[in-house]
Each structure stands twice: as structure tokens, then as C-alpha cells.
Amino acid sequence: MPTIQIEVRRQYPQAVEEQLLNNIFHCVKTTFQLPEYDRNIRLVMHEAHCFQYMGHLAQPDILP
């Protein structure tokens, strides 16, 4: 299994985080034809001030 790391600027409800991890795993599993047990995914949360991305955007979480 490829190592997958998802980095976000804020915490989401646990159900949303689990759904995100499951959806990404499903896509990778389908693409690489992996077995169901072969997971290596991390969800990393950063405080917004520690996650600098596209500084010209007023709300970087909402891409145009």
C-alpha cells in the first residue's frame, strides 16, 4: 500500500474524517487493486497559522 498523508487546516467531526479516509482508501484500492486490509493512511491537522498555502486567497479552504 502506498503511504497516504492528508493534511488539513482544521479539525472536522469524527464522522467526516472517517468518511474522508474511507473514500480516499476506496479510490487508491480501486486504482491499485489492493486488498481490503492494506491501509496506510494518516490525517494530519494543522492550526491555520501553521498551514501557509496560497497566501493571495482570502479563504484558502474555498478554492475558486
PyMOL commands that set and color helices and strands:
alter all, ss='L'
color gray80, all
select helices_A, chain A and resi 14-32+48-50
alter helices_A, ss='H'
color red, helices_A
select strands_A, chain A and resi 4-8+41-45
alter strands_A, ss='S'
color yellow, strands_A
deselect
rebuild
show_as cartoon
